Amino acid sequence: MRWLLLVLTVFAFVLCFTRHSGGAWGFWMLVGLIGTFATTLAFVQVRIAGNARADSLSEYDLKRLREGKDPLNQDRTAR
């Protein structure tokens, strides 16, 4: 979906700069600016979702978190 938004935004700017009347230029510029905002938010959302932790932690992970330890890394010195 984000790639479709990007393509449509670029298309709106192409239409904006190829129109000769002020009204059409202004309309496509507005569509392009709104598309830029929406495309940026779509890419940011995917980046945030990719770096987010899982929704739930186990009881063991919650206990480690309360103790101030990283719940997702196991102690490697215990070997």
Helices and strands as residue ranges (DSSP letters): H 2-18, H 22-51, H 59-66
